[in-house]
Amino acid sequence: MKRKWLQKGGAVMMAALTAASVLAGCGNTEVPSEANAAGTKEVAGESGETASQTSDIDISEHVDVVGYLLGEAPAGMDDVMNAVNEKLEKDLNASLEIRYLSWGEYTAKYPLLLAAGDDIDFIFTADWCMYSQEATKNAFYELTEDELKTYMPLHWQNCAPIAWDVSKVNGKNYMITTCTPDRRCDVAAYRKDLCDKYNVTAPTKMSEFTDYLAAIKENESDIVPMNMDSQYDLGSPFGALRNEYGDRYEDANHLGIFWNAESDDGQFTPIYEGAVRESYKYAADIMKQWYDAGYINKDVFSNDVRSKDAFLEGKSAVAFGNSVDMQSFLVSAKDKGYEVGIVPLLDKQGHSLATSYLNNGVGIAATSEHPQRTMMVLDKIMEDPEYNYLVYYGIEGKNYVITEDQKIGLPDGVTADNNDYPADAAGFWFTNKDQFLPSATWSDDYIALKAQIEDGMLIDNKLTSFAPNVENVQTQVANVTNVLQQYANPMQVGMVEDTEAALTTLEEKLKAAGLEDVQAEIQKQADEYLGK
C-alpha cells in the first residue's frame, strides 16, 4: 500500500490481495450465513439497538451513491455489484456505483476529482493516500459523533475509540477508518527453485539477494532479476536496505523527514543527517551496484507492471508486497510450478512497524449531496457480514466457498488465475476483516510468517498515526516533493554516477526548497501531538 517519492513495500497499500483469495473447497449459497460470515470473532450485526436506530431514518427518496477506489475493477465486478445493489435497493433504497483511479494516475487525479466535486460521494483515503493533504483543504465532509452513531451504528460499535482520535485533523474527523488494521509486514518473494538450481544460498534479508540476482542474470536470459514498476515497487528494495542497516526510520508524509520507529523520542531527522544519511548511503550504494550489474530493469520510471505480476509472468525473479497481499500471489506461483521463498523485510532489530488505523479508510466528499445516506451504505459494506463477504470475496459458489471445516476456499474448477473476483482485489481494503474465516490453503511458509508477526515482530509507536498538517508550508512541501522526485528517486534505483555526490546535491536542493521549514513545522506539531 502508499506511494509518493518513497515507495515502501508495506504501508499500503497498496494494492493488497488478501490471503484467503486463493483457496479450494465447497459451498453453494450466494452469500455466507451470518454465523459463517461472522468468522471466529463476535462483531456487531444488524440487529437489536443498531437496527432500530437505522430503521427510524427516512429512506423514502432513492439515492445513487458513487464511490472511488484505487486499482482496477476485477473482471467479475459487475456480477458482484449487481448482487450488492440488489441488497442495497431492498435494505436502504439506494444503489452503489464504484469507479477506479489506477495506481499510475491516482496521485495526479485524486485532488482534481475532489476539487471538481462532481458526481462523487466517497473515496478511498489513507495516511499514505492524500488524507491529511485533502482534509486540510476541506475536501472531505466533517464526520460528527452524532452522525456516526446514527448513520454508521455498526461501525461505531466495532471501532476502537482510538481510531476516531487518530484520524482527527485540526480537531475534526474526516476519515472513516478501518476498525481492523492489517497485521502485516513488508516482504520480498524469490524463486526458491532457482536458488536450488544454481546452488545459491537462500537470502534472509534484502542485502543478501546479490548472489541470487547474479545467478538469474547469468543463467535466465528471459527473466529480469528485479523488474520493478514506477509506483508500488519504486523504493521497496531501497527502503528495505535502509531499514536493515539499523533502526527503522519512517518518513513523515514522504517528505524526506524521518522519525525512529524504535524510539519514543519523537524527533525528526532530515534525509541528509545522522543515522538516516548513513542508512541512505548504505542503501544507495547497494542499489547502484545492482543497477550497474544489470539486475534492475532500465524502464523503472515508465513501467506500470508490478513486480508481483512480472514474477508470475516469468519476467522477474523478485516480487515485492506485504504479508497480506502475498498469499494469493503465492498460490498463483505454485499453480505455475514455482517454488517461492518469502523474506520479511525488517529492521536490524527484527521488527516491522504495526499498521496504523489510518492505513485504510474512506473519506466522504465535501460536495456529496447525500452524505448521511452514503454513511449508511458504507456501514453495510464495512460491517454487515453478508455485504462484507460480497465486496471482499465475491459471490459464494462462484468466487469462493466455505468448507466443511469452516475455512474459505475456491469452488471446484476455480483457481487463483481464473477467479474473476479474487479476494480484496476490488480495493475494499477498509472493511472489517475480523469477520472473515481462515484460509483453507495457507502454506507452511505463510503460517510460519504469520506466527512471527503475531509473536513480537510488530512494534507500535505513537507517531504511527501522526498526520501533520502542512498547510502552513504548502509552497515548501511542493518544492521539496519536486526535488525528491528529481534527485532522490534515481538514487533509489541506482541510477546515479556517484552516490556521495548525489546525496550532497540532494541535501543542497532540499535545503534550497525549504525542507528545514517543513521539518520545523512538522516537529512542532509532533511535539504537540505527543504532549511535549
N, C-alpha and C positions, 0 to 999 in steps of 0.2 A: 500497500500500500502506500504514495505521498511523494511527490517529486517536483522539485523545482531545480535548483542547480546541483544539489547533492542528493542523489538517489540512493537510499539505503534500503536493503532488501527487506526490511521489516517495517516499518511502520506501517503499511498500508498495505497499505494498502494496497496494494493495491490492487491488483485485480485478483483477489483471493478466491480460490475454489476450495470448498471445504473437504475434509477428509471423507465424508460419507457419500461423496458423489459417485463412487465407483464400485458399488457393491453388488453382490448377487444374492438372490433369494426368491421368495414367492409372496403373492398377495393379490387381491382382486377388487378392492373398493376404490372409489375415485379419490377419497380423502381419508386420512387416517382417523381412527376412532379417537375420541377425546382422551381416552385412557392412554392409547399409544402415543398420541401427539404430545402429551404432557411429559413423556420420557420418564426419567428417573427422579426428576426434581419437581416438587409441588409448586405450581405457579398459579397466579390469579387467572380465573377463567370468566367467561361471560355468564355469570350467574350472581344471585344474591344482590348485594347492595350496588355493585357496579352496573349490573344490568338494569336495575331500576333507575339509576341515575341517567343513563343514556336513553331509556325509554321515554323519559319526560321531555326530551328535546324535539322541537318541531322539525321534522324532515319532510314535510309535505312538498317542498319545492325540490325537484330533481336537480342535482349538480353533477357536472363533469369535472373531475379533478385531473390535473395534468402534473406529472412529476418527472424530474430529470435524474438519471443515474449515470454512473461512469461505465465506460466499456462499450460493448456491443450486445445487441439482443441475440440470445440463443435462437437456433432455428425453430425450436418449439414454443417460442414466446407467445405467439398468437393463441395457441390452444390453452396455455396456462392463463393468459389474461382473459380469455373468454370464460374460463371457469371462475376466475376471481370476480369478474364483473357480474356473472350470474348470481353469485352470493351477495355482492355489494348492492345490486338492484333490490334484492329481497330484504336485506338487513338494514340498509341505510338510504335507499332510494338515490343511489349515486353510481357513477362509473369512474373507472381509473384508466388513464392513458399514460404509458411510460415512454419517454423519449430518452435518447442517449447522447452523451458527449464522449467522444472517443478519447483514448489516452493521449493521442497525439495532438488533440485540439483543445482539451478542456481548460488548460491554463490561460489560453487566449480568449476562448468564447464564454467561459464561466462568468466573469464580471460583466461582459457585454449583455449577456442574457438577463441577468438580474437588473442591470441598469435600464434596459429597454422595458422590462416588466410586462411584456405581452404574453398572454397565454401560458403562464407558469404559476403553479400553486406551491410546489415544494421541490427541493433539490438536495441531493446528497451533499453533505459537508463534513469536515473533519479538521483537526488541528493541522493536518498536512494538506488540506484541500480548501483553502480560501476562507476558513471560518472567521478568524479574527479580522482579516482584511475587509471582508464584506460586512461583518457585524458592525465594525466601526463606521462604515458608510451608511448604516441604517438600511441595508439592503434586505435584511431579514425582519420578519414580523416578531415583535416582542411577545414572549410567552409568559403569561402571569400564572401564579399558582392556582388561582381560582379557575381559570380556563383549563389548565391542565387537568385538574381534578374533575372538572365537569365533562370535558370532551375527550380526555385520554385517561379514564379511570384505571384501566388495566395497567397501562404503562406507568402511571404514577404509583400504583401499588407495588409494582415489581421492581422499580428503580430505587437503588440506594440513595439517600439524601445527598451524598457527596457528588453524585452525578449531576445534580442540578446546581450545586455550589461551584464546581469547577468549570461549568460551561458559561458562567457569567462574564460579560464584557461590560465594563463600566457599571457594574452592579445590576445588570439586566440579563435575562436569559433569552437567547435567540436560537439555541440548538436543542433539538430533541435527541439526546444521546442514546446510544445503545445501553441496555441495562446489563449486558453481558460482554464486557471487553474480552477480546480474544486472549487466551493464554498461549502465547506462541513465542518463537524466536526466529531470527533470520537463519536461512540455511542455504548451502550450495550443494547441488547434486552432481555426481560424476559417474562415469561408466566403470563400474567395478569389474565388469567382464574384460574391458580393455586394459585395466590395470593388471589383471592376472595374465592377459595375453602377452603383454610386453614387460612382465616382471617388474612392475613399478610398485613401490610401497604406497599403500593407500593413504591419502592425505587425511589429517585430522584437524587442520586449520588452514586458512587461506594461503599463508606463505609457503605451505608445503605442497602446493599444486604445481610447482615449477617442473619437476621431473615428469609428471603426468602430462602436462601441456606439451613438453618437448617430445614425448613419445607419440602423442597424437599428431603433432606437426610432421614428424619424421615418417610416420607409418600410415596415416589415414588421410590421403590426399583430398577426399571428399568432405572432410569434417574440418571446420574452423575450430581450433581448440577452445576459444572463448568468444562466442558470437553474440554480441550484446545489442540491445536496442537503445534508442535515444531517450527513453522515458524511464521505465522501471529499472532496467539493468545499469544504466549510466551511474556510476559511482558505487554500485553494490560491492564489487570486489575491493575497491579503494576504501570504502567505509569499513569493510571487514578487516583489512590490513591495518588501518588506523587504530581500530579498537583492540586488536590483538597485541599491539605494541605496548599497551599499558592499561590505564583506566579507560572506561567507556565515556567518551565525551560526546554529548548531544548538541546539535546545532539549534540555536533558538531561531525559529521561523526561517531556517535555511538562509541565514544572512551572514555566515562566517563568524558568528559569536557563539562560543561553546561553554556548556556547563558540565561538570563532572558528575556522572550518574552514580559513581562510587562514593561520593562525598555529600555531606549535608551543608557545606559552607555557603552554597547559593551564589558563588562567584562566577562571573562570566569572563571568558578569556578570548581575545581575538585570534583568528586563524594563524597569525604570524608571531605569536608569543608563547614562550614556555613549552610545556608538555604537548600542547596542541600542535605547535610548529614542528616539534620533534617527530610526532606521530605522522604528521602530514608529509614530512620529508621522507620518512621511512616508507610510507605507502607509495609516494610518488616515484621513488627510486625503483621499487619492485614493478610497478605498472609500466614504467619506461623500459625496464629490462624485458618484460613480456611483449610489449608493443614492438620494440625494435627486433625481437626474435620472430615476429610474425605470428604470435599466439592470439592476438586480438584483431578482430575484423577492422578494416580500414574505414568502413562506412558507418561507424557508430552513430554519428550525429544525424544521419539521414535514414537510418534503418528503423523500421517500425515493427519488426518481428521480434517478440520477446525471446530471450534465451531458452525459456521452457518450451516454446513452440518449435524453435530451431532444433533443440535437443531431440524432440520426438520425431522430427523430420530427418534426423540423421545428419544435421548440419552444424551442430555444436556439441562439444564434449563436456560442457559445463552448463548448468542451469541455476538461476537464482530465484528464490522465492522465500516463503516462510513455512513454518511447520503446520500451518493450516492449509494453505493452498497447494502444498506439495503432495498431499495424499492422492488426489485424483491423478495428478501427473505420474506418480509412481506406478499406479495400476496401468495407466496407458503405456508407460515404458515397458512394463512387464509383458503386456499384450504383444509388444513389438519384439520381444525376446531379449531386451536389455536387462542386465543385472545392474542395479543402481545403488550407489552408496550415498549417504547423507552426511554432510558435515555441518554441525551447528556453528554459527558464526558468533563467537563470544569474545569478551574482553579477556585480558590476561588473567583475571581472577576467575574465569569460567562462568561469567554472568552475562545475562541479557536483561534489557530493561522491560519491566512489565508494561503492558499496553494501557494507555490512558482511556478513560471513558470518552474522551474527545476523538478517539481514533476512527470511530464510525458513528455517523449521525445524520440528521435531517434538519434542514432549515426551511421554514415556510417563507415564501417570498413576501416582502412587504406590500407588494402590489396585488396579492391574491384577493379575489373578490369574495371568497368564502373560506377564510382561514379556519373557522371553527369546524366546518364540515370536513375540511382537509385533515384536521386533527382526528376526527372520528374515523376516517378512512385509515389513517396511519395507525391508530390504536388497534384496529382489526388486523392490519398487515403485520404489525410488530409483535402483538401479544395474544391474539386468538390462535390457538394451535392449528386449527384447520386452514386458516389463511396463511399462517406462518409456513407450514409444510408446503403449501401450494407454491408460494413465491420462492421458497428456498430449494425445494427438491423437485417441484413439478407435479405431475399428475400420477397418483398412485396407480400401479398396474401398468403404466406406460413408461414412466421415468424412474420409478423406484418401487420397492415393495417392502413390507415389514415381515421379517422372517418369523418362524415359529418361536425362536428363542429371543424375540423382541430386539432385533437389530435391523439396520437399514441395508437393503441390498438392491440389486438390479433385477428386473424381470428376465425370464428366460429369453435368450436371443438378443438382449440389450447389453452392450459393452460400454466402457468409458468412451470409446471412439465414436460409436453410433448413437449414443444417447443424445437426443436433440434438446434436452434441457438439463445439463449437468448441474449438480448441486452448487448453489451460490454463484453460478456463472452469470446470473442476471443482474448482479450488483446490489441485491438486498442485504448488504452486509451488516445492517443495523438491527436486524430482528433478534428475538430472544432465543439464543442458541441453547440455553439450558433446557429448553423443551424437547430437544432432539435426542433420539435414541443413538446408541453407539453404532459404529460401522461394523459390518459383518466381515470385512476383509482387511482390517488393519494389519500391515505386515509386521514381522518381528522387529525390524529396524525402527519402524514408526512407533510401535508400542514402547520400545526402549527409549526413544527420544521423548515421547510424551511423559514417561516416568521421570526422566531427567528434568524436564520442565517443571513437573509438579514437585520435584524434590530439591528445591532450593536454587534452581538455575536463574529464576526471575527475581530481580531486585526492584524495590519501589523507591521512588524519590518524590519529594513534594513538588519538584519542578516539572514532573512529567505532564501535569495538566495545566501548567502555566501558559497562558496565551496572551502575550504582550500586545498592547495597543500601540501601533506605530504611527498613529495619525499625526502626532507632533513632528515626526521626522519622515514624512512621506517622500519628500524630494530626495533625501539622502538614501532612503530604502530603495527607491527606483534606481538611483545611480549605483548603489552597491550591487544590486541584483544584476545589472548590466555588466559590471566589472567581473563578477563571479562567473557569469555565463561565458564571457570572453576569455578570461585568464585562468580560472580555476578548472572549468570543465576539461580543457585539453590535458591538464596535469592528471586528472582523474583517470584518463585512459592511456596515459603515457606519451601523448603527442607533443612533447617538448624536447628541445635540444639539450637543455641543462636544467635540472630540477632546482638547484640552488638559485640560479639566475631567475628562473621562473617564479620562485617564491618571493624573491626580492622585488621583482616587478609587481607581483600581486599585492604585496604589502604597500608599495608606493601608490598604486592605483586605488586601493581600498581606502587608504588614508585621505587621498585627494577626493574620493567620492563621499566622504563623511562618515566612515564606519565608526569613528570614535564618538560621534554624536549619537549614533544609533545604539552603541554599546552603553553609553551613559544613560540613555532613556530607558533601555531595557533593564539595566541594573537597578535603576531607581524603582521601577515597577516591581521587579522581583523582590527587592527588599521589603516593599510594602506588602506584597503577596505573602511573604514568609513571616511577616510581623516583626521585622527588624527595626 
